[in-house]
Amino acid sequence: MTHSVSTYLNTSYDVLRRTAAKYLGTDPLSFGTTDLVHETVLKFIQSGTTFKDEAHFLYSSWRVFRQVIINRARARTAEKRGGDADRVELDAAMASTEHDPELAVELGQLISELEEIDPRSASAVVMRSFYGLTTAETARLLGVSVATAERDYAAGRLWLVDRLRDESS
């Protein structure tokens, strides 16, 4: 059974706003938090997108957020290519995406690659690192034990850190 966006919007709106705020940071050229959430919801309504469950809704929302931010980052960096930004820890990389559009694009591409290799680990990284969910919340949304959610997060995080190091070498 699938559900429309309205089924999950009321219960997930605060999580969506927190995530949008985290993505947008203090960048004055970005959308406002509410604008990003509403644009995402509008895209779902216009396309008639349905969701299997809350985890599917949140993950789909995150993907739309990411795509909007990546598109904006690409537009902002279209004129300035290159750059040898140092890439360190995953947390630092994620925190700096609001100030480094090229890193936002790179991280988005790497997470897309991880989704192809290990979708559950990618979901765990997204839920923990971008949504700010706890391990228990991540486990509940993924339908796995807390220990499995921790392993998935650790595996996905390690893969991303390794790839970021490879990219910066």
N, CA and C atoms as an extended XYZ file, in Angstrom:
507
Properties=species:S:1:pos:R:3:atomname:S:1:resname:S:1:resid:I:1 pbc="F F F"
N         0.835       -1.177        0.000 N   MET     1
C         0.000        0.000        0.000 CA  MET     1
C         0.884        1.246        0.000 C   MET     1
N         0.537        2.219       -0.807 N   THR     2
C         1.302        3.460       -0.862 CA  THR     2
C         0.432        4.612       -0.372 C   THR     2
N         1.104        5.664        0.071 N   HIS     3
C         0.416        6.827        0.625 CA  HIS     3
C         0.929        8.095       -0.029 C   HIS     3
N         0.103        9.128       -0.033 N   SER     4
C         0.496       10.408       -0.617 CA  SER     4
C         1.327       11.201        0.396 C   SER     4
N         1.870       12.312       -0.074 N   VAL     5
C         2.702       13.171        0.757 CA  VAL     5
C         1.953       13.653        2.002 C   VAL     5
N         0.659       13.882        1.890 N   SER     6
C        -0.105       14.404        3.030 CA  SER     6
C        -0.137       13.431        4.203 C   SER     6
N         0.011       12.148        3.935 N   THR     7
C         0.003       11.151        4.995 CA  THR     7
C         1.169       11.361        5.961 C   THR     7
N         2.320       11.738        5.450 N   TYR     8
C         3.523       11.834        6.269 CA  TYR     8
C         3.944       13.258        6.581 C   TYR     8
N         3.364       14.229        5.907 N   LEU     9
C         3.812       15.605        6.071 CA  LEU     9
C         3.636       16.109        7.504 C   LEU     9
N         2.482       15.880        8.101 N   ASN    10
C         2.245       16.393        9.453 CA  ASN    10
C         3.214       15.818       10.471 C   ASN    10
N         3.474       14.512       10.388 N   THR    11
C         4.341       13.884       11.379 CA  THR    11
C         5.822       14.134       11.098 C   THR    11
N         6.177       14.483        9.884 N   SER    12
C         7.590       14.619        9.520 CA  SER    12
C         8.012       16.057        9.227 C   SER    12
N         7.110       17.004        9.319 N   TYR    13
C         7.411       18.382        8.935 CA  TYR    13
C         8.584       18.958        9.727 C   TYR    13
N         8.615       18.728       11.041 N   ASP    14
C         9.705       19.264       11.857 CA  ASP    14
C        11.050       18.666       11.458 C   ASP    14
N        11.073       17.374       11.166 N   VAL    15
C        12.314       16.730       10.723 CA  VAL    15
C        12.753       17.331        9.390 C   VAL    15
N        11.814       17.545        8.490 N   LEU    16
C        12.143       18.140        7.193 CA  LEU    16
C        12.722       19.545        7.365 C   LEU    16
N        12.118       20.339        8.230 N   ARG    17
C        12.613       21.703        8.455 CA  ARG    17
C        14.002       21.700        9.090 C   ARG    17
N        14.222       20.810       10.068 N   ARG    18
C        15.550       20.717       10.694 CA  ARG    18
C        16.598       20.331        9.654 C   ARG    18
N        16.245       19.378        8.805 N   THR    19
C        17.180       18.927        7.784 CA  THR    19
C        17.451       20.033        6.774 C   THR    19
N        16.402       20.713        6.350 N   ALA    20
C        16.573       21.818        5.397 CA  ALA    20
C        17.455       22.901        6.010 C   ALA    20
N        17.244       23.212        7.284 N   ALA    21
C        18.061       24.226        7.951 CA  ALA    21
C        19.518       23.796        8.003 C   ALA    21
N        19.748       22.512        8.254 N   LYS    22
C        21.106       21.991        8.307 CA  LYS    22
C        21.770       22.088        6.932 C   LYS    22
N        21.020       21.768        5.893 N   TYR    23
C        21.555       21.865        4.535 CA  TYR    23
C        21.897       23.299        4.176 C   TYR    23
N        20.994       24.198        4.492 N   LEU    24
C        21.137       25.569        4.030 CA  LEU    24
C        22.113       26.370        4.870 C   LEU    24
N        22.249       26.034        6.142 N   GLY    25
C        23.174       26.745        7.009 CA  GLY    25
C        22.888       28.225        7.024 C   GLY    25
N        23.943       29.010        6.917 N   THR    26
C        23.804       30.462        6.988 CA  THR    26
C        24.064       31.124        5.643 C   THR    26
N        24.017       30.349        4.593 N   ASP    27
C        24.295       30.869        3.255 CA  ASP    27
C        23.188       31.835        2.832 C   ASP    27
N        23.494       33.103        2.671 N   PRO    28
C        22.454       34.084        2.330 CA  PRO    28
C        21.890       33.928        0.928 C   PRO    28
N        22.574       33.202        0.062 N   LEU    29
C        22.088       33.036       -1.303 CA  LEU    29
C        21.190       31.822       -1.461 C   LEU    29
N        21.053       31.051       -0.410 N   SER    30
C        20.247       29.839       -0.477 CA  SER    30
C        18.774       30.146       -0.283 C   SER    30
N        17.972       29.135       -0.586 N   PHE    31
C        16.561       29.214       -0.261 CA  PHE    31
C        16.414       29.327        1.240 C   PHE    31
N        15.250       29.762        1.676 N   GLY    32
C        14.935       29.671        3.085 CA  GLY    32
C        14.521       28.235        3.386 C   GLY    32
N        14.582       27.879        4.659 N   THR    33
C        14.219       26.536        5.092 CA  THR    33
C        12.811       26.175        4.627 C   THR    33
N        11.862       27.051        4.884 N   THR    34
C        10.477       26.787        4.504 CA  THR    34
C        10.341       26.658        2.998 C   THR    34
N        11.057       27.495        2.259 N   ASP    35
C        10.998       27.421        0.792 CA  ASP    35
C        11.465       26.066        0.280 C   ASP    35
N        12.553       25.558        0.857 N   LEU    36
C        13.075       24.273        0.412 CA  LEU    36
C        12.099       23.146        0.734 C   LEU    36
N        11.545       23.149        1.928 N   VAL    37
C        10.567       22.116        2.306 CA  VAL    37
C         9.345       22.206        1.404 C   VAL    37
N         8.831       23.406        1.194 N   HIS    38
C         7.624       23.571        0.385 CA  HIS    38
C         7.879       23.228       -1.083 C   HIS    38
N         9.057       23.560       -1.600 N   GLU    39
C         9.370       23.189       -2.982 CA  GLU    39
C         9.391       21.663       -3.123 C   GLU    39
N         9.933       21.001       -2.123 N   THR    40
C         9.981       19.538       -2.135 CA  THR    40
C         8.578       18.953       -2.130 C   THR    40
N         7.737       19.434       -1.235 N   VAL    41
C         6.358       18.950       -1.146 CA  VAL    41
C         5.615       19.221       -2.453 C   VAL    41
N         5.821       20.394       -3.016 N   LEU    42
C         5.168       20.743       -4.275 CA  LEU    42
C         5.592       19.792       -5.395 C   LEU    42
N         6.883       19.448       -5.441 N   LYS    43
C         7.351       18.498       -6.461 CA  LYS    43
C         6.656       17.149       -6.296 C   LYS    43
N         6.483       16.702       -5.059 N   PHE    44
C         5.802       15.434       -4.810 CA  PHE    44
C         4.335       15.502       -5.244 C   PHE    44
N         3.676       16.589       -4.909 N   ILE    45
C         2.254       16.738       -5.250 CA  ILE    45
C         2.082       16.804       -6.766 C   ILE    45
N         2.921       17.611       -7.420 N   GLN    46
C         2.806       17.764       -8.867 CA  GLN    46
C         3.084       16.466       -9.620 C   GLN    46
N         3.981       15.659       -9.085 N   SER    47
C         4.321       14.417       -9.772 CA  SER    47
C         3.446       13.250       -9.335 C   SER    47
N         2.633       13.458       -8.291 N   GLY    48
C         1.783       12.383       -7.793 CA  GLY    48
C         2.564       11.276       -7.101 C   GLY    48
N         3.722       11.620       -6.575 N   THR    49
C         4.584       10.638       -5.922 CA  THR    49
C         3.884       10.039       -4.705 C   THR    49
N         4.017        8.728       -4.544 N   THR    50
C         3.491        8.046       -3.370 CA  THR    50
C         4.642        7.359       -2.644 C   THR    50
N         4.413        7.009       -1.393 N   PHE    51
C         5.463        6.484       -0.537 CA  PHE    51
C         5.009        5.218        0.160 C   PHE    51
N         5.955        4.275        0.320 N   LYS    52
C         5.654        3.011        0.997 CA  LYS    52
C         5.488        3.209        2.497 C   LYS    52
N         6.315        4.084        3.069 N   ASP    53
C         6.302        4.297        4.511 CA  ASP    53
C         7.008        5.615        4.824 C   ASP    53
N         7.125        5.923        6.111 N   GLU    54
C         7.741        7.184        6.519 CA  GLU    54
C         9.209        7.254        6.103 C   GLU    54
N         9.925        6.154        6.221 N   ALA    55
C        11.335        6.140        5.823 CA  ALA    55
C        11.479        6.477        4.338 C   ALA    55
N        10.611        5.914        3.523 N   HIS    56
C        10.634        6.197        2.084 CA  HIS    56
C        10.349        7.677        1.832 C   HIS    56
N         9.377        8.242        2.552 N   PHE    57
C         9.048        9.662        2.419 CA  PHE    57
C        10.245       10.533        2.802 C   PHE    57
N        10.870       10.252        3.956 N   LEU    58
C        11.999       11.061        4.407 CA  LEU    58
C        13.176       10.943        3.457 C   LEU    58
N        13.463        9.740        3.029 N   TYR    59
C        14.590        9.545        2.132 CA  TYR    59
C        14.335       10.226        0.789 C   TYR    59
N        13.137       10.128        0.289 N   SER    60
C        12.790       10.796       -0.971 CA  SER    60
C        12.901       12.307       -0.813 C   SER    60
N        12.470       12.818        0.332 N   SER    61
C        12.574       14.259        0.601 CA  SER    61
C        14.027       14.689        0.612 C   SER    61
N        14.857       13.886        1.268 N   TRP    62
C        16.272       14.214        1.326 CA  TRP    62
C        16.868       14.243       -0.076 C   TRP    62
N        16.474       13.304       -0.902 N   ARG    63
C        17.006       13.266       -2.278 CA  ARG    63
C        16.626       14.529       -3.047 C   ARG    63
N        15.396       15.008       -2.856 N   VAL    64
C        14.982       16.242       -3.530 CA  VAL    64
C        15.770       17.421       -2.966 C   VAL    64
N        15.927       17.483       -1.628 N   PHE    65
C        16.739       18.541       -1.023 CA  PHE    65
C        18.124       18.547       -1.657 C   PHE    65
N        18.726       17.373       -1.669 N   ARG    66
C        20.086       17.247       -2.174 CA  ARG    66
C        20.167       17.719       -3.616 C   ARG    66
N        19.206       17.322       -4.440 N   GLN    67
C        19.243       17.705       -5.842 CA  GLN    67
C        19.099       19.212       -6.015 C   GLN    67
N        18.223       19.827       -5.242 N   VAL    68
C        18.062       21.279       -5.318 CA  VAL    68
C        19.360       21.973       -4.919 C   VAL    68
N        19.971       21.515       -3.828 N   ILE    69
C        21.218       22.124       -3.362 CA  ILE    69
C        22.340       21.887       -4.373 C   ILE    69
N        22.426       20.688       -4.906 N   ILE    70
C        23.460       20.392       -5.900 CA  ILE    70
C        23.271       21.252       -7.143 C   ILE    70
N        22.034       21.393       -7.598 N   ASN    71
C        21.775       22.233       -8.773 CA  ASN    71
C        22.179       23.680       -8.512 C   ASN    71
N        21.875       24.174       -7.317 N   ARG    72
C        22.270       25.546       -6.971 CA  ARG    72
C        23.790       25.651       -6.896 C   ARG    72
N        24.431       24.644       -6.320 N   ALA    73
C        25.892       24.663       -6.204 CA  ALA    73
C        26.533       24.633       -7.584 C   ALA    73
N        25.996       23.815       -8.474 N   ARG    74
C        26.535       23.758       -9.840 CA  ARG    74
C        26.402       25.109      -10.526 C   ARG    74
N        25.263       25.740      -10.337 N   ALA    75
C        25.046       27.045      -10.958 CA  ALA    75
C        26.031       28.080      -10.403 C   ALA    75
N        26.280       28.005       -9.094 N   ARG    76
C        27.180       28.974       -8.460 CA  ARG    76
C        28.635       28.744       -8.841 C   ARG    76
N        28.991       27.516       -9.178 N   THR    77
C        30.393       27.232       -9.489 CA  THR    77
C        30.639       27.036      -10.977 C   THR    77
N        29.657       27.321      -11.796 N   ALA    78
C        29.799       27.099      -13.233 CA  ALA    78
C        30.974       27.882      -13.808 C   ALA    78
N        31.254       29.045      -13.241 N   GLU    79
C        32.314       29.889      -13.772 CA  GLU    79
C        33.677       29.544      -13.195 C   GLU    79
N        33.694       28.971      -12.015 N   LYS    80
C        34.990       28.696      -11.392 CA  LYS    80
C        35.175       27.196      -11.203 C   LYS    80
N        35.937       26.612      -12.057 N   ARG    81
C        36.207       25.171      -12.020 CA  ARG    81
C        37.555       24.933      -11.353 C   ARG    81
N        37.723       23.738      -10.874 N   GLY    82
C        38.993       23.365      -10.276 CA  GLY    82
C        38.986       23.586       -8.783 C   GLY    82
N        40.134       23.872       -8.216 N   GLY    83
C        40.261       24.078       -6.782 CA  GLY    83
C        40.733       22.812       -6.106 C   GLY    83
N        41.626       22.965       -5.182 N   ASP    84
C        42.173       21.821       -4.460 CA  ASP    84
C        41.814       21.922       -2.984 C   ASP    84
N        40.548       21.948       -2.677 N   ALA    85
C        40.115       22.033       -1.282 CA  ALA    85
C        40.544       20.786       -0.535 C   ALA    85
N        41.051       20.971        0.665 N   ASP    86
C        41.428       19.831        1.498 CA  ASP    86
C        40.174       19.157        2.009 C   ASP    86
N        40.173       17.831        1.931 N   ARG    87
C        39.037       17.075        2.432 CA  ARG    87
C        39.515       16.211        3.568 C   ARG    87
N        38.841       16.350        4.708 N   VAL    88
C        39.278       15.625        5.887 CA  VAL    88
C        38.202       14.659        6.340 C   VAL    88
N        37.691       14.850        7.500 N   GLU    89
C        36.685       13.972        8.079 CA  GLU    89
C        35.330       14.162        7.391 C   GLU    89
N        34.511       13.121        7.440 N   LEU    90
C        33.188       13.186        6.832 CA  LEU    90
C        32.342       14.261        7.495 C   LEU    90
N        32.359       14.334        8.831 N   ASP    91
C        31.570       15.359        9.530 CA  ASP    91
C        31.990       16.758        9.102 C   ASP    91
N        33.290       16.979        8.996 N   ALA    92
C        33.783       18.279        8.567 CA  ALA    92
C        33.361       18.560        7.136 C   ALA    92
N        33.411       17.529        6.295 N   ALA    93
C        32.998       17.699        4.901 CA  ALA    93
C        31.528       18.065        4.826 C   ALA    93
N        30.697       17.350        5.586 N   MET    94
C        29.265       17.628        5.558 CA  MET    94
C        28.971       19.009        6.112 C   MET    94
N        29.668       19.389        7.173 N   ALA    95
C        29.438       20.707        7.762 CA  ALA    95
C        29.859       21.817        6.816 C   ALA    95
N        30.888       21.568        6.008 N   SER    96
C        31.386       22.629        5.144 CA  SER    96
C        30.677       22.703        3.798 C   SER    96
N        29.747       21.791        3.526 N   THR    97
C        29.071       21.836        2.223 CA  THR    97
C        28.288       23.124        2.036 C   THR    97
N        27.850       23.732        3.132 N   GLU    98
C        27.103       24.976        2.986 CA  GLU    98
C        27.988       26.111        2.488 C   GLU    98
N        29.307       26.006        2.701 N   HIS    99
C        30.233       27.050        2.273 CA  HIS    99
C        31.075       26.631        1.075 C   HIS    99
N        30.985       25.377        0.695 N   ASP   100
C        31.790       24.850       -0.409 CA  ASP   100
C        30.878       24.112       -1.385 C   ASP   100
N        30.328       24.830       -2.355 N   PRO   101
C        29.393       24.204       -3.286 CA  PRO   101
C        29.995       23.033       -4.059 C   PRO   101
N        31.294       23.107       -4.375 N   GLU   102
C        31.925       22.004       -5.100 CA  GLU   102
C        31.945       20.742       -4.241 C   GLU   102
N        32.194       20.904       -2.947 N   LEU   103
C        32.182       19.762       -2.038 CA  LEU   103
C        30.766       19.203       -1.907 C   LEU   103
N        29.764       20.070       -1.928 N   ALA   104
C        28.375       19.603       -1.873 CA  ALA   104
C        28.063       18.723       -3.077 C   ALA   104
N        28.520       19.139       -4.240 N   VAL   105
C        28.308       18.352       -5.455 CA  VAL   105
C        29.033       17.017       -5.337 C   VAL   105
N        30.294       17.061       -4.914 N   GLU   106
C        31.093       15.835       -4.794 CA  GLU   106
C        30.467       14.866       -3.789 C   GLU   106
N        30.076       15.370       -2.631 N   LEU   107
C        29.482       14.511       -1.610 CA  LEU   107
C        28.161       13.914       -2.105 C   LEU   107
N        27.370       14.711       -2.803 N   GLY   108
C        26.129       14.203       -3.378 CA  GLY   108
C        26.373       13.076       -4.367 C   GLY   108
N        27.400       13.222       -5.179 N   GLN   109
C        27.735       12.176       -6.153 CA  GLN   109
C        28.219       10.914       -5.457 C   GLN   109
N        29.030       11.079       -4.418 N   LEU   110
C        29.532        9.916       -3.685 CA  LEU   110
C        28.399        9.171       -2.989 C   LEU   110
N        27.457        9.895       -2.426 N   ILE   111
C        26.333        9.225       -1.770 CA  ILE   111
C        25.479        8.494       -2.803 C   ILE   111
N        25.343        9.059       -3.978 N   SER   112
C        24.625        8.357       -5.045 CA  SER   112
C        25.336        7.057       -5.417 C   SER   112
N        26.658        7.087       -5.465 N   GLU   113
C        27.421        5.870       -5.737 CA  GLU   113
C        27.214        4.841       -4.633 C   GLU   113
N        27.247        5.301       -3.374 N   LEU   114
C        27.044        4.388       -2.241 CA  LEU   114
C        25.650        3.780       -2.289 C   LEU   114
N        24.655        4.546       -2.727 N   GLU   115
C        23.292        4.012       -2.850 CA  GLU   115
C        23.256        2.826       -3.802 C   GLU   115
N        24.063        2.884       -4.859 N   GLU   116
C        24.112        1.790       -5.823 CA  GLU   116
C        24.766        0.542       -5.225 C   GLU   116
N        25.783        0.739       -4.388 N   ILE   117
C        26.548       -0.361       -3.809 CA  ILE   117
C        25.858       -0.946       -2.579 C   ILE   117
N        25.413       -0.075       -1.682 N   ASP   118
C        24.852       -0.503       -0.400 CA  ASP   118
C        23.756        0.478        0.018 C   ASP   118
N        22.539        0.294       -0.498 N   PRO   119
C        21.466        1.257       -0.246 CA  PRO   119
C        21.155        1.475        1.248 C   PRO   119
N        21.208        0.409        2.044 N   ARG   120
C        20.867        0.567        3.462 CA  ARG   120
C        21.933        1.376        4.197 C   ARG   120
N        23.206        1.154        3.872 N   SER   121
C        24.266        1.958        4.485 CA  SER   121
C        24.135        3.421        4.068 C   SER   121
N        23.814        3.645        2.809 N   ALA   122
C        23.611        5.015        2.333 CA  ALA   122
C        22.462        5.667        3.092 C   ALA   122
N        21.384        4.920        3.283 N   SER   123
C        20.244        5.454        4.031 CA  SER   123
C        20.630        5.769        5.466 C   SER   123
N        21.415        4.890        6.089 N   ALA   124
C        21.832        5.121        7.473 CA  ALA   124
C        22.688        6.380        7.582 C   ALA   124
N        23.602        6.575        6.637 N   VAL   125
C        24.445        7.773        6.646 CA  VAL   125
C        23.589        9.019        6.460 C   VAL   125
N        22.662        8.968        5.530 N   VAL   126
C        21.789       10.112        5.272 CA  VAL   126
C        20.966       10.445        6.514 C   VAL   126
N        20.351        9.434        7.105 N   MET   127
C        19.483        9.669        8.262 CA  MET   127
C        20.267       10.195        9.458 C   MET   127
N        21.450        9.645        9.704 N   ARG   128
C        22.245       10.069       10.859 CA  ARG   128
C        22.934       11.401       10.599 C   ARG   128
N        23.602       11.526        9.451 N   SER   129
C        24.446       12.691        9.213 CA  SER   129
C        23.699       13.901        8.681 C   SER   129
N        22.660       13.683        7.888 N   PHE   130
C        21.940       14.813        7.321 CA  PHE   130
C        20.659       15.131        8.084 C   PHE   130
N        19.912       14.094        8.442 N   TYR   131
C        18.688       14.333        9.202 CA  TYR   131
C        18.972       14.518       10.673 C   TYR   131
N        20.122       14.061       11.155 N   GLY   132
C        20.448       14.197       12.562 CA  GLY   132
C        19.682       13.233       13.448 C   GLY   132
N        19.216       12.127       12.861 N   LEU   133
C        18.465       11.153       13.644 CA  LEU   133
C        19.402       10.342       14.524 C   LEU   133
N        18.870        9.820       15.607 N   THR   134
C        19.649        8.947       16.482 CA  THR   134
C        19.760        7.574       15.836 C   THR   134
N        20.617        6.745       16.411 N   THR   135
C        20.743        5.376       15.904 CA  THR   135
C        19.428        4.631       16.058 C   THR   135
N        18.759        4.828       17.185 N   ALA   136
C        17.479        4.144       17.418 CA  ALA   136
C        16.430        4.596       16.403 C   ALA   136
N        16.358        5.884       16.116 N   GLU   137
C        15.396        6.386       15.126 CA  GLU   137
C        15.724        5.844       13.741 C   GLU   137
N        17.009        5.806       13.412 N   THR   138
C        17.443        5.272       12.122 CA  THR   138
C        17.066        3.801       12.009 C   THR   138
N        17.319        3.046       13.065 N   ALA   139
C        16.980        1.615       13.074 CA  ALA   139
C        15.484        1.413       12.852 C   ALA   139
N        14.671        2.207       13.538 N   ARG   140
C        13.215        2.083       13.398 CA  ARG   140
C        12.778        2.364       11.966 C   ARG   140
N        13.307        3.417       11.367 N   LEU   141
C        12.913        3.766       10.001 CA  LEU   141
C        13.425        2.766        8.972 C   LEU   141
N        14.576        2.170        9.243 N   LEU   142
C        15.118        1.166        8.318 CA  LEU   142
C        14.543       -0.222        8.566 C   LEU   142
N        13.886       -0.390        9.719 N   GLY   143
C        13.317       -1.691       10.055 CA  GLY   143
C        14.366       -2.726       10.427 C   GLY   143
N        15.435       -2.270       11.084 N   VAL   144
C        16.512       -3.165       11.504 CA  VAL   144
C        16.796       -2.934       12.986 C   VAL   144
N        17.656       -3.783       13.553 N   SER   145
C        18.043       -3.608       14.951 CA  SER   145
C        18.972       -2.397       15.088 C   SER   145
N        19.126       -1.909       16.307 N   VAL   146
C        20.023       -0.786       16.566 CA  VAL   146
C        21.455       -1.172       16.193 C   VAL   146
N        21.863       -2.391       16.534 N   ALA   147
C        23.218       -2.846       16.198 CA  ALA   147
C        23.438       -2.857       14.683 C   ALA   147
N        22.458       -3.311       13.936 N   THR   148
C        22.581       -3.336       12.477 CA  THR   148
C        22.642       -1.914       11.924 C   THR   148
N        21.827       -1.017       12.471 N   ALA   149
C        21.865        0.385       12.039 CA  ALA   149
C        23.235        0.990       12.314 C   ALA   149
N        23.833        0.659       13.461 N   GLU   150
C        25.174        1.159       13.782 CA  GLU   150
C        26.209        0.622       12.792 C   GLU   150
N        26.123       -0.656       12.472 N   ARG   151
C        27.058       -1.254       11.507 CA  ARG   151
C        26.883       -0.641       10.119 C   ARG   151
N        25.630       -0.471        9.704 N   ASP   152
C        25.369        0.131        8.390 CA  ASP   152
C        25.928        1.546        8.319 C   ASP   152
N        25.711        2.311        9.375 N   TYR   153
C        26.213        3.689        9.419 CA  TYR   153
C        27.738        3.699        9.370 C   TYR   153
N        28.370        2.845       10.166 N   ALA   154
C        29.831        2.788       10.200 CA  ALA   154
C        30.393        2.383        8.843 C   ALA   154
N        29.786        1.400        8.207 N   ALA   155
C        30.259        0.941        6.895 CA  ALA   155
C        30.104        2.045        5.845 C   ALA   155
N        28.951        2.696        5.804 N   GLY   156
C        28.721        3.760        4.837 CA  GLY   156
C        29.629        4.951        5.067 C   GLY   156
N        29.804        5.293        6.319 N   ARG   157
C        30.668        6.419        6.679 CA  ARG   157
C        32.115        6.128        6.274 C   ARG   157
N        32.598        4.927        6.558 N   LEU   158
C        33.955        4.537        6.201 CA  LEU   158
C        34.156        4.596        4.686 C   LEU   158
N        33.168        4.091        3.937 N   TRP   159
C        33.260        4.113        2.485 CA  TRP   159
C        33.369        5.554        1.988 C   TRP   159
N        32.525        6.446        2.523 N   LEU   160
C        32.548        7.848        2.091 CA  LEU   160
C        33.866        8.522        2.451 C   LEU   160
N        34.354        8.290        3.660 N   VAL   161
C        35.618        8.897        4.067 CA  VAL   161
C        36.759        8.426        3.167 C   VAL   161
N        36.789        7.111        2.880 N   ASP   162
C        37.816        6.588        1.978 CA  ASP   162
C        37.737        7.249        0.600 C   ASP   162
N        36.541        7.383        0.088 N   ARG   163
C        36.366        7.992       -1.244 CA  ARG   163
C        36.746        9.479       -1.220 C   ARG   163
N        36.391       10.192       -0.154 N   LEU   164
C        36.771       11.610       -0.053 CA  LEU   164
C        38.289       11.748       -0.015 C   LEU   164
N        38.949       10.857        0.716 N   ARG   165
C        40.425       10.889        0.766 CA  ARG   165
C        41.021       10.588       -0.608 C   ARG   165
N        40.438        9.602       -1.309 N   ASP   166
C        40.913        9.267       -2.658 CA  ASP   166
C        40.771       10.457       -3.602 C   ASP   166
N        39.631       11.143       -3.495 N   GLU   167
C        39.341       12.266       -4.373 CA  GLU   167
C        40.288       13.427       -4.125 C   GLU   167
N        40.714       13.603       -2.854 N   SER   168
C        41.569       14.743       -2.538 CA  SER   168
C        43.044       14.446       -2.761 C   SER   168
N        43.385       13.198       -3.052 N   SER   169
C        44.803       12.824       -3.273 CA  SER   169
C        45.239       13.168       -4.675 C   SER   169
